[in-house]
């Protein structure tokens, strides 16, 4: 059957509604050019990284997803504000034929192959209808910040374009693997390798028969948001504000299966600034057993390797705390900590290390909230440990939750603290954009 029309209403049932879209892509599609003009997702780009990307090519996508002044206040939509700048840049690039629009709607098969030879992650880029309130079709699992959501919504409203996809982990569906295998037999439409050696290959699929089968298959599945909670919330807000405007009722998403060919979950660690380790441990002793794993004289490289080994060992329990020189384990939470976790919350949520840390350690023992500045996030161990040294504080190193735990939390209607999970590998921003208007 043919795919649904461009702005079909949300499905009555619980399944996903997906449809093809007319993509906006760089006219030059050679691997070297795509490597220069693409970017990691906006929330993984540091200020220094933003400048390096912008310097790599005058048309790097970072100039759109992170205009030079980051959108962070009420002036984001002003005529001379950053989102207006991004909108002008997008129009200029299209007028100069830097970016070109596809003639016909398509979905895109996306393959991400890590450099270590581990199995590739595969998924479909499609326009996914923003579900009606209360629908189980798309389930978030993390909290969001209103200011960050508004920044993304303002950028979306100004550009009228999904500049980068969210990531959805969908229920297994037997039709999808066969369609993936058949599509991969042909030559990819786009291909490149990123700075970490991940190979990205994409196939444009416009055949009505294949699109119809994909549409039917995804209608039998639901999904959990793996990455892009703020962008999804921005899309929801944009859809509410512009109910009749073409294209606003959907969001660009990469749909990957839960299972072996889907995404992997890594932990996101915490840095608590301006908290000396001795003071942190003195307070933590009221709620945990404390064991030293590495003495203050430990070599930083050895300390990092020890933290890696410990967190990768499934037989270990607890969390690690470090000032970048000493490594300490917290185990055996007492009732002081356990009672700080809301009892009415679902069991899947209460058992997460990140929940215990935020409620029992940060709020109860250290008197820290979760607002920006009070607790910072770090996407890998080295960033966390160097951050602790630079901010004269402590790093709290967490083990990654299992994908099944993330799904269980989402299906229970609960939310993890912000930035609790890092799903990898990440799609490259800038390869495929979705304009809202035809």
SETIMI-333911 format. One line per 8 residues: number of its first residue (from 1); their letters; for each residue x, y, z of N, C-alpha, C. Coordinates in pm, whole numbers, plus 50000, padded with zeros to 5 digits. Each point is the difference from the previous one (the first is absolute). Layout:
// SETIMI-333911
NUM = a = X/Y/Z/X/Y/Z/X/Y/Z; ... $
END
This chain:
// SETIMI-333911
1 = xxxxxxxx = 50084/49881/50000/49916/50119/50000/50088/50124/50000; 49950/50116/49948/50082/50122/49998/50017/50057/50139; 50104/50079/50023/50019/50064/50131/49891/50102/50025; 49977/50040/50127/49896/50096/50030/50035/50137/49945; 49900/50088/49982/50026/50134/49949/50086/50080/50095; 50047/50114/49951/50102/50077/50070/49959/50043/50139; 49874/50032/50023/49959/50044/50133/49879/49922/50048; 50006/49867/49989/49892/49916/50050/49989/50015/50150 $
9 = xxxxxxxx = 49880/49985/50058/49983/50012/50145/50066/49883/50072; 50028/50015/50129/50061/49891/50076/49913/49875/49996; 50063/49881/50003/49923/49877/49995/49914/49983/50124; 49888/49928/49984/49911/49977/50114/50063/49900/50097; 50081/49907/49948/50061/49899/50084/50130/50047/50061; 50076/49906/50064/50122/50039/50072/50125/50004/49914; 49990/49961/49872/50121/49985/49920/50056/50129/49947; 50123/49990/49946/50067/50113/49938/49939/50030/49863 $
17 = xxxxxxxx = 49989/50126/49968/49966/50039/49864/50122/50063/49937; 50052/49937/49897/50116/50051/49929/49964/50027/49856; 50072/50092/49939/49976/50030/49860/50129/50054/49938; 50009/49990/49867/50117/50055/49931/49995/50152/49998; 50110/50061/49962/50008/50146/49996/50099/50040/49890; 49987/50123/49954/50091/50054/49899/50119/50062/50073; 50110/49930/49998/50116/50040/50080/50073/50118/49939; 50071/50070/50087/50092/50105/49962/50140/49949/50031 $
25 = xxxxxxxx = 50087/49994/49897/50134/49945/50019/50103/50091/49932; 50126/49984/50038/50107/50073/49934/50013/49953/49856; 50013/50096/49908/50012/49967/49858/50125/49919/49973; 50109/50036/50067/50122/49919/49988/49990/49887/50099; 49992/49879/49950/49981/49886/50088/50120/49910/50012; 50120/50048/49962/50118/49915/50012/50041/49989/50147; 50064/49888/50039/50031/49975/50141/50081/50111/50066; 50101/50054/49930/50082/50103/50061/49922/50126/50031 $
33 = xxxxxxxx = 49913/50039/49909/49920/50119/50024/49901/49977/50113; 49934/49884/50003/49904/49972/50106/50068/49996/50137; 50123/49953/50005/50073/50000/50126/50027/50142/50049; 50023/50092/49907/50031/50139/50038/49875/50079/50039; 49886/49970/49940/49881/50083/50024/49907/49940/50103; 50022/49877/50044/49911/49938/50098/50055/50021/50141; 49924/49954/50098/50033/50031/50140/49940/49892/50090; 50054/49983/50121/49927/49924/50101/49870/50073/50037 $
41 = xxxxxxxx = 49913/49933/50072/49878/50063/50048/50033/50125/50082; 49910/50097/49996/50029/50132/50059/50040/49992/50146; 49940/49908/50077/50028/49996/50144/50130/49929/50033; 50070/49949/49899/50131/49940/50022/50113/50092/49955; 49966/50117/49950/50101/50093/49947/50036/50102/50108; 50125/50003/50040/50048/50099/50096/50020/50134/49929; 50013/50111/50073/50030/50127/49935/50126/49995/49914; 50103/49931/50051/50123/49988/49921/49976/49914/49877 $
49 = xxxxxxxx = 49923/49894/50016/49969/49914/49887/49917/50071/49896; 49913/50088/50044/49918/50076/49906/50088/50087/49910; 50098/50063/50059/50089/50085/49922/50086/49918/49903; 50043/49883/50042/50078/49915/49909/49915/49954/49882; 49876/49963/50026/49912/49956/49892/49970/50116/49904; 49972/50118/50056/49969/50115/49916/50119/50037/49913; 50121/49981/50053/50120/50032/49923/50032/49896/49894; 49946/49878/50017/50030/49893/49906/49941/50026/49862 $
57 = xxxxxxxx = 49884/50070/49996/49935/50029/49872/49900/50112/50023; 49991/50095/49908/49904/50111/50020/49855/49955/49999; 49974/49877/49957/49863/49950/49995/49977/49886/50099; 50082/49993/50105/49979/49895/50100/49866/50019/50067; 49929/49890/50023/49864/50003/50055/49995/50059/50140; 50114/50006/50069/50001/50056/50135/49956/50146/49999; 50016/50068/49887/49956/50139/49989/49847/50011/50005; 49931/49889/49976/49854/49999/50010/49953/49947/50135 $
65 = xxxxxxxx = 50058/49890/50046/49952/49939/50124/50048/50074/50124; 50114/50069/49988/50053/50081/50109/50043/50135/49943; 49904/50089/49973/50038/50134/49954/50099/50061/50098; 50078/50095/49953/50117/50045/50077/49967/50038/50144; 49883/50062/50022/49954/50028/50135/49898/49893/50033; 50027/49920/50102/49910/49889/50032/49865/50053/50046; 49887/49939/49953/49867/50044/50044/49977/49962/50145; 49998/50099/50089/49985/49969/50142/49916/50101/50075 $
73 = xxxxxxxx = 49942/50097/49929/49919/50097/50073/49878/50037/49919; 49923/50094/50050/49874/50035/49937/50014/50070/49868; 50121/50038/49958/50019/50073/49875/50034/49909/49883; 49978/49868/50017/50044/49906/49898/49932/50023/49866; 49881/50055/49997/49928/50016/49874/50007/50143/49946; 50083/50085/50058/50009/50138/49953/50062/50006/49862; 49980/50112/49931/50045/50013/49861/50150/49983/49986; 50076/50037/50103/50145/49987/49993/50052/49892/50093 $
81 = xxxxxxxx = 49911/49913/50049/50040/49895/50092/50060/49880/49930; 50050/49904/50076/50069/49885/49940/49911/49912/49914; 49873/49978/50039/49917/49913/49918/49962/50068/49868; 49984/50132/50003/49976/50073/49874/50122/49990/49911; 50117/50006/50060/50124/49983/49925/50005/49862/49935; 49962/49896/50074/50000/49865/49945/49902/49989/49884; 49883/50062/50014/49900/49994/49893/50051/50069/49874; 50065/50117/50016/50056/50069/49884/50108/49917/49933 $
89 = xxxxxxxx = 50085/49938/50081/50107/49918/49945/49943/49883/49921; 49897/49937/50054/49937/49888/49931/49942/50044/49865; 49933/50114/49998/49944/50050/49874/50112/50033/49900; 50107/50061/50050/50112/50035/49912/50063/49875/49938; 50018/49896/50079/50061/49878/49949/49912/49933/49895; 49869/50007/50020/49911/49942/49899/50002/50084/49872; 50000/50131/50015/50004/50087/49882/50130/49981/49922; 50110/49972/50068/50129/49981/49935/50021/49855/49955 $
97 = xxxxxxxx = 49898/49916/50018/50005/49859/49960/50105/49921/50078; 50033/50047/50119/50084/49921/50090/49920/49880/50050; 49873/50027/50032/49905/49897/50041/49893/49989/49893; 49959/49877/49967/49897/49979/49899/49892/49908/50050; 49879/50018/49949/49883/49924/50044/49973/49883/49906; 49971/49885/50056/49961/49884/49920/49871/50027/49924; 49987/49939/49882/49878/50018/49922/49884/49916/50052; 50031/49885/50058/49893/49910/50045/50025/49957/50144 $
105 = xxxxxxxx = 49891/49967/50070/50015/49956/50140/50073/49866/50007; 50071/49981/50109/50074/49876/50021/50021/49979/50149; 50029/49876/50037/50059/49969/50129/50145/49960/49974; 50080/50007/50103/50143/49975/49985/50044/49890/50096; 50060/49895/49945/50064/49901/50084/50136/50056/50044; 50028/49992/50129/50122/50059/50056/50077/49889/50070; 50126/49982/49959/50090/49901/50060/50115/50072/50068; 50031/49961/50123/50114/50053/50072/50089/49883/50042 $
113 = xxxxxxxx = 50120/49995/49943/50092/49890/50025/50117/50049/50084; 50012/49953/50127/50112/50042/50084/50132/49949/49946; 50109/50068/50032/50131/49960/49946/50055/49872/50059; 49946/49954/50114/50055/49881/50065/49944/49871/49943; 49919/50008/49896/49947/49880/49937/49877/49943/50067; 49949/50064/50104/49878/49954/50064/49882/50018/49904; 49887/49934/50026/49889/50005/49905/49953/50142/49972; 49961/50023/49876/49950/50131/49960/49863/50025/50064 $
121 = xxxxxxxx = 49973/50127/50027/49867/50043/50043/49924/50048/49877; 49876/49955/49986/49921/50028/49882/49865/50058/50039; 49952/50095/49922/49871/50060/50029/49948/50076/49880; 49880/50054/50013/49933/50072/49892/49974/50144/50040; 50040/50092/49915/49964/50140/50016/49864/50022/49937; 49907/50054/50078/49865/50023/49951/49939/50117/50076; 49893/50053/49944/49919/50098/50073/49903/49922/50087; 50007/50020/50131/49915/49929/50095/49898/50098/50057 $
129 = xxxxxxxx = 49873/49964/49989/49896/50087/50053/50017/50020/50150; 49990/50125/50045/50004/50029/50142/49871/49945/50062; 50009/49901/50088/49878/49935/50049/49913/50095/50081; 49871/49967/50006/49907/50075/50082/50036/49982/50148; 49966/50096/50086/50029/49986/50143/49943/49869/50055; 50081/49932/50079/49957/49874/50060/50025/49878/49914; 50045/50019/49875/50028/49887/49913/50126/49927/50047; 49999/49866/49995/50121/49924/50035/50093/49978/49882 $
137 = xxxxxxxx = 49973/50064/49886/50079/49973/49880/50145/50040/50018; 50025/50116/50061/50137/50050/50023/50011/50035/50147; 50089/49930/50070/50011/50016/50145/50135/50060/50037; 50002/50114/50067/50126/50054/50053/50043/49926/50125; 50128/50010/50035/50048/49938/50124/50084/50095/50084; 50023/50124/49953/50081/50095/50075/49926/50132/50019; 50036/50070/50105/49949/50135/50024/50063/50098/49901; 49935/50114/49983/50053/50106/49913/50002/50132/50077 $
145 = xxxxxxxx = 50077/50096/49946/50004/50135/50053/49914/50090/49913; 49905/50074/50058/49915/50088/49918/50079/50100/49916; 50108/50057/50055/50078/50098/49926/50063/49936/49876; 50053/49878/50016/50060/49931/49887/49896/49964/49895; 49882/49959/50045/49892/49968/49906/49960/50124/49921; 49988/50112/50069/49961/50124/49931/50105/50044/49900; 50127/49980/50031/50105/50033/49904/49989/49920/49873; 49974/49870/50013/49982/49915/49881/49870/50034/49927 $
153 = xxxxxxxx = 49894/50032/50074/49873/50035/49934/50014/50128/49920; 50069/50099/50055/50020/50126/49929/50079/49978/49872; 50102/49914/50005/50078/49970/49881/49915/49928/49896; 49917/49908/50046/49910/49927/49910/49901/50094/49933; 49943/50092/50079/49903/50094/49944/50065/50094/49899; 50122/50043/50027/50067/50095/49911/50041/49936/49868; 50051/49878/50006/50051/49935/49880/49893/49921/49925; 49893/49959/50070/49899/49916/49937/50057/49868/49952 $
161 = xxxxxxxx = 50102/49949/50070/50073/49882/49954/50047/49917/50119; 49985/49869/49990/50065/49910/50095/50145/49988/49957; 50089/50063/50075/50141/50006/49962/50076/49873/50037; 49949/49924/50094/50064/49875/50038/49895/49907/50058; 50017/49868/49985/49897/49908/50045/50009/49971/50149; 49885/49969/50058/50000/49934/50130/50024/49851/49973; 50025/49923/50105/50023/49856/49985/49895/49925/50078; 49933/49907/49934/49897/49918/50062/50043/49853/49994 $
169 = xxxxxxxx = 49986/49929/50111/50023/49855/50003/49863/49934/49995; 49971/49931/49890/49866/49947/49981/49992/49852/50035; 49878/49954/50025/49977/49859/50028/50042/49916/49879; 50047/49876/50024/50035/49913/49886/49879/49977/49910; 50026/49992/49870/49893/49976/49902/50060/49914/49889; 49942/49883/49969/50067/49904/49910/50017/50046/49857; 49922/50098/49955/50010/50045/49861/50124/50086/49978; 50038/50077/50100/50103/50102/49982/50137/49943/49964 $
177 = xxxxxxxx = 50049/49893/50065/50135/49950/49964/50012/49961/49853; 49896/49940/49943/50006/49962/49860/50009/50119/49908; 49927/50107/50032/50007/50122/49920/50137/50065/50011; 50060/49992/50118/50136/50053/50019/50099/49922/49914; 49991/49867/50007/50095/49917/49926/49991/50024/49850; 49878/50010/49948/49982/50021/49857/50054/50136/49958; 49979/50101/50082/50047/50134/49966/50151/50008/50000; 50065/49932/50091/50146/50005/50011/50071/49932/49884 $
185 = xxxxxxxx = 49928/49925/49918/50062/49937/49885/50039/50103/49893; 49934/50115/50000/50033/50104/49903/50109/50092/50051; 50046/50089/49913/50103/50097/50037/49939/50109/50086; 50070/50046/50104/49944/50107/50084/49993/50132/49925; 49907/50083/50041/49986/50133/49943/50104/50095/50057; 50025/49988/50131/50098/50085/50069/50090/49911/50084; 50125/50040/50016/50093/49925/50084/50109/50092/50050; 50043/49977/50124/50110/50077/50058/50045/49930/50127 $
193 = xxxxxxxx = 50116/50041/50053/50049/49955/50130/50022/50122/50087; 49960/49990/50127/50017/50114/50089/50136/49995/50069; 50025/50098/50087/50130/50012/50064/50033/49886/50094; 49901/49924/50044/50024/49885/50087/50009/49870/49922; 49996/50009/49868/50015/49882/49918/49871/49925/49973; 49887/50050/50046/49871/49937/49970/49966/50026/49855; 49966/49895/49926/49962/50014/49860/49849/50017/49989; 49959/50106/49934/49858/50030/49982/49965/49976/49853 $
201 = xxxxxxxx = 49899/49915/49974/49951/49977/49864/49848/50013/49999; 49947/50067/49897/49856/50023/49992/49951/49965/49860; 49881/49937/49996/49935/49965/49875/49864/50073/49993; 49979/50075/49893/49870/50065/49979/49904/49898/49939; 49883/49983/50061/49901/49902/49955/49870/50071/49969; 49961/50001/49871/49878/50068/49959/49898/49906/49937; 50034/49871/49990/49907/49903/49940/49871/49992/50082; 49883/50026/49937/49874/50001/50076/49970/49868/50071 $
209 = xxxxxxxx = 50037/49889/49939/49974/49872/50063/50078/49982/50128; 50129/50034/49996/50083/49989/50120/49953/50097/50108; 49967/50123/49959/49954/50099/50097/49869/49956/50065; 49912/49940/49921/49874/49952/50057/50022/49889/50101; 50093/49909/49970/50027/49892/50095/50064/50054/50128; 50088/50099/49987/50058/50061/50119/49894/50071/50084; 49911/50072/49932/49893/50070/50071/49914/49901/50078; 49962/49890/49936/49919/49899/50067/50074/49937/50118 $
217 = xxxxxxxx = 50130/49970/49980/50078/49935/50105/50012/50089/50123; 50035/50127/49980/50019/50088/50114/49869/50031/50071; 49888/49991/49929/49870/50021/50065/49970/49893/50103; 50072/49888/49994/49983/49892/50097/50099/50009/50115; 50076/50109/50008/50101/50014/50104/49981/50129/50079; 50058/50003/50117/50017/50123/50076/50149/50023/50018; 50037/50113/50059/50142/50033/50011/50027/50078/50127; 50124/49992/50045/50053/50078/50112/50099/50101/49943 $
225 = xxxxxxxx = 49994/50123/50049/50097/50100/49954/50137/49962/50054; 50094/49975/49910/50136/49970/50040/50083/50126/50014; 49978/50096/49910/50076/50124/50004/49915/50109/49937; 50003/50120/50058/49925/50111/49944/49876/50037/50078; 50002/49982/50132/49883/50034/50081/49963/50148/49987; 50100/50088/49998/49970/50143/49990/49945/50034/49861; 50056/49937/49897/49950/50025/49865/49858/49944/49982; 49973/49885/50061/49864/49944/49991/49901/50091/50073 $
233 = xxxxxxxx = 50038/50047/50119/49912/50091/50073/49981/50130/49922; 50104/50047/49932/49988/50119/49916/49904/49975/49884; 50008/49881/49939/49909/49965/49891/49856/49994/50050; 49980/49946/50120/49864/49998/50058/49947/50142/50019; 50083/50088/50056/49958/50138/50023/49972/50071/49867; 50084/49976/49901/49983/50062/49868/49870/49952/49936; 49971/49871/50014/49877/49945/49943/49877/50062/50066; 50007/50021/50132/49885/50061/50070/49979/50144/49956 $
241 = xxxxxxxx = 50109/50073/49977/49990/50141/49964/49959/50022/49855; 50024/49899/49914/49972/50015/49857/49924/49879/49949; 49878/49977/50049/49929/49876/49968/49965/49982/49853; 49981/50108/49926/49964/49987/49860/50111/50022/49902; 50118/50025/50050/50113/50032/49912/50062/49873/49945; 50019/49989/49868/50052/49876/49941/50134/49958/50062; 50009/49872/50025/50126/49943/50046/50027/50008/50148; 49923/50081/50073/50032/50020/50142/49956/49885/50088 $
249 = xxxxxxxx = 49917/49911/49951/49947/49894/50084/50088/49875/50000; 50121/50012/49947/50093/49887/49997/50139/50047/50038; 50086/49903/50029/50138/50029/50037/50091/49900/49929; 50117/50047/49956/50096/49912/49937/50060/49907/50105; 49997/49870/49973/50049/49902/50098/50076/49889/49930; 50102/49950/50068/50069/49878/49959/49944/49887/50085; 49934/49905/49934/49934/49888/50067/50092/49879/49996; 50051/49961/50115/50087/49883/50010/49931/49896/50087 $
257 = xxxxxxxx = 50025/49871/49972/49931/49896/50077/50063/49979/50137; 49919/49960/50096/50055/49952/50126/50056/49860/49972; 50126/49978/50035/50059/49871/49973/50140/50011/49943; 50054/49892/49942/50141/49995/49959/50040/50106/49898; 49913/50036/49906/50038/50099/49899/49958/50141/50039; 49957/50016/50124/49957/50131/50046/50110/50072/50076; 49958/50095/50080/50094/50086/50071/50052/49935/50127; 50118/50042/50041/50057/49961/50128/49986/50117/50098 $
265 = xxxxxxxx = 49991/49968/50129/49985/50103/50102/50129/50015/50078; 50053/50122/50005/50113/50033/50085/49952/50093/50111; 50076/50004/50107/49965/50089/50111/50041/50143/49970; 49932/50095/50063/50044/50139/50003/50034/50031/50146; 50120/50050/50023/50049/50020/50136/49970/50142/50047; 50028/50026/50127/49970/50129/50061/50127/50063/50057; 50004/50132/49996/50104/50078/50067/49931/50100/50091; 50036/49996/50128/49946/50095/50098/50110/50100/50030 $
273 = xxxxxxxx = 49990/50123/49953/50109/50097/50017/50008/50054/50142; 50118/50049/50035/50021/50069/50128/49958/49916/50120; 50035/49872/49994/49972/49909/50112/50126/49919/50024; 50080/50034/50103/50122/49924/50028/49968/49854/50030; 50089/49911/49960/49973/49858/50018/49980/49963/50146; 50081/50053/50089/49986/49964/50141/49862/50040/50053; 49953/50118/49962/49867/50043/50044/49893/49912/49938; 50018/49963/49872/49903/49913/49933/49992/49865/50069 $
281 = xxxxxxxx = 50117/49943/50036/50000/49867/50062/49948/50006/50143; 50029/50107/50072/49950/50013/50137/49847/50001/50001; 49940/50071/49905/49854/50002/49991/49946/49867/49949; 50069/49940/49902/49953/49873/49943/50004/49887/50101; 50091/50009/50098/50013/49894/50101/49874/49984/50083; 49913/50101/50000/49874/49988/50074/49900/49910/49928; 50031/49963/49874/49904/49918/49926/50060/49886/49921; 50134/49988/49997/50064/49894/49922/50120/49944/50074 $
289 = xxxxxxxx = 50040/49879/49961/50130/49946/50038/50102/50052/49899; 50118/50040/50046/50100/50063/49915/50125/49913/49997; 50047/49969/49877/50118/49917/49982/50093/50069/49901; 50127/50016/50036/50097/50058/49907/50041/49895/49896; 49998/50038/49874/50048/49914/49892/50135/50046/49947; 50029/50128/50010/50128/50053/49953/50042/50113/50092; 50126/49998/50042/50052/50098/50095/50025/50133/49930; 50015/50107/50076/50022/50132/49939/50122/50008/49909 $
297 = xxxxxxxx = 50100/49915/50022/50122/50007/49919/49987/49925/49867; 49883/49942/49975/49982/49920/49878/50023/50084/49875; 50061/49938/49900/50019/50066/49871/49863/50022/49935; 49972/50120/49945/49868/50025/49940/49963/49900/49893; 50097/49955/49921/49972/49901/49895/49957/49868/50062; 50069/49958/50106/49963/49877/50068/49864/50012/50067; 49973/50117/50057/49871/50021/50064/49887/49990/49897; 50020/50058/49882/49900/49993/49894/49979/49857/49956 $
305 = xxxxxxxx = 50107/49925/49983/49989/49860/49959/49927/49917/50106; 50029/50026/50128/49934/49928/50108/49850/50029/50000; 49964/50125/49980/49858/50036/49995/49931/49930/49884; 50066/49996/49885/49945/49929/49883/49974/49854/50034; 50102/49934/50057/49986/49856/50031/49889/49976/50100; 49993/50083/50102/49902/49979/50105/49858/50019/49947; 49978/50103/49922/49865/50026/49949/49957/49898/49896; 50096/49937/49932/49967/49899/49900/49976/49863/50061 $
313 = xxxxxxxx = 50032/49982/50126/49987/49870/50067/49856/49984/50050; 49923/49907/49941/49860/49984/50043/49985/49950/50143; 50109/49948/50058/49992/49951/50137/50012/50109/50105; 50031/50122/49958/50017/50109/50095/49866/50069/50028; 49995/50071/50110/49881/50077/50035/50044/50132/50063; 49906/50094/50007/50030/50130/50058/50042/50099/49895; 50050/50115/50047/50046/50106/49911/50140/50043/50045; 50071/50067/49908/50133/50048/50029/49999/50151/50016 $
321 = xxxxxxxx = 50085/50050/50090/50018/50144/50021/50150/50028/49993; 50035/50108/49931/50142/50032/49984/50018/50151/49987; 50115/50047/50048/50039/50139/49976/50103/50007/49888; 50017/49892/49926/50099/49993/49893/50132/49944/50045; 50017/49979/50133/50124/49945/50053/49974/49877/50087; 49890/49998/50070/49964/49890/50088/49868/49940/49950; 49988/49869/50005/49879/49932/49952/49937/49923/50116; 49872/50027/50026/49930/49946/50116/49870/49937/49954 $
329 = xxxxxxxx = 49965/49888/50063/49874/49932/49969/49899/50021/50112; 49875/50030/49960/49889/50011/50095/49906/49882/49980; 49978/49922/50105/49911/49885/49993/49911/49998/50124; 49910/49902/50004/49917/49976/50118/49920/50120/50046; 49916/50059/49915/49923/50116/50043/49913/49969/50121; 49998/50092/50095/49922/49983/50122/49858/50053/49978; 49918/49988/50104/49863/50049/49990/49996/50152/49977; 50101/50071/50046/50007/50144/49975/49995/50029/49852 $
337 = xxxxxxxx = 50070/49920/49923/50003/50016/49854/49877/49939/49936; 49967/49879/50037/49888/49930/49937/49867/50071/50024; 49985/50058/50117/49874/50069/50030/49986/50131/49922; 50111/50048/49944/49993/50123/49921/49941/49976/49862; 49996/49875/49958/49943/49965/49869/49850/49984/50017; 49919/50071/49923/49854/49992/50016/49948/49858/49990; 49930/49956/50104/49950/49863/50005/49889/49974/49899; 49927/50106/49964/49888/49980/49908/50045/49983/49856 $
345 = xxxxxxxx = 50128/50023/49971/50051/49988/49864/50008/49853/49959; 49996/49970/49871/50009/49861/49953/50131/49934/50043; 49995/49871/50021/50118/49926/50046/50115/50011/49900; 49969/49999/49870/50104/50010/49898/50078/50129/50015; 49935/50106/50043/50064/50130/50017/50077/50007/50130; 49942/49948/50108/50064/50009/50132/50132/49925/50004; 50016/49897/49919/50120/49918/50006/50117/50051/49920; 49986/50113/49932/50108/50052/49917/50106/50071/50083 $
353 = xxxxxxxx = 50127/49978/49968/50109/50068/50070/49987/50151/49990; 49964/50049/49879/49993/50145/49981/49891/50062/50086; 49893/49929/50025/49893/50049/50087/50048/50004/50145; 50066/49893/50043/50052/49996/50136/50101/50112/50024; 50083/50026/49899/50100/50105/50013/49935/50137/50009; 49905/50028/49911/49939/50133/49999/49917/50026/50125; 49924/49903/50044/49912/50022/50115/50072/49977/50133; 50077/49891/50008/50062/49967/50128/50131/50069/50026 $
361 = xxxxxxxx = 50086/50009/49896/50133/50059/50020/49998/50150/49978; 49958/50045/49883/50006/50142/49968/49908/50082/50090; 49873/49967/50001/49903/50084/50071/50005/49981/50151; 50004/49874/50044/49988/49974/50144/50133/50020/50074; 50107/49945/49949/50128/50004/50072/50085/50120/49962; 49996/50042/49875/50084/50112/49956/49923/50129/49985; 49870/49998/50009/49921/50122/49991/50009/50068/49865; 50011/49923/49892/50008/50054/49865/49875/49964/49921 $
369 = xxxxxxxx = 49946/50098/49927/49890/49972/49909/50054/49952/49866; 49911/49994/49900/50039/49951/49868/50007/50111/49896; 49994/50126/50046/50002/50108/49904/50140/50018/49941; 50006/50063/49882/50128/50024/49934/50090/50080/50093; 50125/49960/50008/50094/50066/50088/50021/49923/50129; 49890/49949/50056/50012/49922/50123/50057/49862/49972; 49957/49940/49890/50049/49870/49957/50020/50008/49849; 50120/49965/49954/50029/49999/49856/50011/49857/49950 $
377 = xxxxxxxx = 49980/49982/49870/50007/49866/49943/50130/49985/49922; 50047/49875/49991/50121/49967/49923/49970/49872/49922; 50032/50001/49871/49962/49888/49914/50101/49886/49998; 50114/50016/50063/50093/49888/50014/50081/50018/50127; 50073/49896/50038/50072/50000/50127/50109/50106/50004; 50074/50012/49892/50109/50098/50000/49946/50141/50017; 49890/50033/49933/49939/50132/50015/49955/50022/50143; 49944/49896/50064/49954/50013/50138/50117/50023/50096 $
385 = xxxxxxxx = 50107/49924/49984/50112/50012/50093/50076/50131/49982; 50023/50042/49875/50066/50129/49979/49908/50115/50043; 49868/49981/49985/49906/50102/50045/50002/50018/50150; 50016/49890/50072/50008/50009/50146/50121/50082/50043; 50113/49978/49933/50121/50075/50033/49982/50148/49966; 49949/50026/49879/49987/50138/49955/49901/50079/50084; 49894/49933/50049/49895/50071/50076/50017/49986/50150; 50113/49945/50041/50029/49984/50145/49884/49929/50070 $
393 = xxxxxxxx = 49956/49891/49938/49888/49926/50054/50021/49851/49988; 49890/49927/49987/50007/49854/49992/49922/49952/49879; 50048/49890/49944/49929/49930/49894/49927/49881/50061; 49878/49978/49959/49923/49882/50039/49986/49915/49875; 50058/49880/50003/50010/49914/49883/49897/49889/50011; 49917/49987/49897/49884/49910/50004/50015/49888/49899; 49939/49888/50030/49988/49891/49903/49881/50027/49910; 50009/49950/49876/49892/50021/49905/49881/49911/50035 $
401 = xxxxxxxx = 49878/50053/49990/49883/49913/50017/49984/49911/49878; 49934/49889/50016/49973/49911/49887/49888/50060/49915; 50002/49974/49867/49890/50050/49917/49863/49957/50051; 49992/49878/50054/49872/49953/50053/49955/50084/50119; 50095/50047/50081/49965/50086/50114/49946/50134/49951; 50061/50054/49896/49954/50127/49945/49857/49985/49947; 49976/49891/49926/49866/49977/49946/49899/49980/50111; 50039/49928/50107/49908/49976/50111/49962/50131/50069 $
409 = xxxxxxxx = 50097/50089/50018/49971/50130/50060/49903/50080/49914; 50025/50002/49870/49912/50075/49909/49858/49944/50001; 49989/49869/49996/49867/49939/49994/49925/50010/50132; 50076/50024/50108/49935/50022/50129/49956/50145/50017; 50028/50083/49900/49961/50140/50007/50091/50085/50086; 50121/49951/50030/50094/50073/50086/50105/50069/49914; 50080/50084/50064/50106/50074/49932/50128/49991/50081; 50109/49965/49932/50131/50008/50063/50041/50146/50014 $
417 = xxxxxxxx = 50096/50028/50088/50057/50136/50001/50056/50035/49863; 50008/50129/49972/50050/50043/49870/50137/49938/49971; 50024/49975/49874/50129/49950/49953/50046/49877/50080; 49911/49900/50005/50035/49876/50070/50059/49895/49908; 49971/50009/49872/50044/49896/49908/50066/50062/49877; 50098/49929/49949/50066/50039/49876/49987/49881/49905; 49909/50013/49903/49982/49895/49901/50101/50021/49888; 50066/49893/49962/50102/50008/49895/49981/49883/49904 $
425 = xxxxxxxx = 50051/50016/49875/50062/50119/49942/49896/50106/49966; 50048/50122/49972/49912/50113/49970/49995/50027/49849; 49884/50030/49947/49996/50044/49860/50072/50133/49984; 50053/50023/49883/50075/50122/49973/49903/50109/49959; 50005/50112/50069/49913/50113/49967/50045/50067/49872; 49906/50029/49912/50028/50070/49876/49990/49915/49876; 49990/49868/50016/49992/49915/49882/49862/50006/49935; 49895/50002/50083/49862/50005/49949/49920/50095/50090 $
433 = xxxxxx = 49940/50103/49940/49914/50095/50070/49857/49983/49950; 49903/50041/50081/49859/49988/49961/49931/50136/50007; 49984/50069/49885/49920/50123/49999/49852/49966/50023; 49929/50092/50063/49858/49976/50028/49911/50031/49881; 50038/50097/49921/49914/50042/49888/50046/49934/49870; 49903/49965/49916/50031/49947/49868/50039/50112/49905 $
END
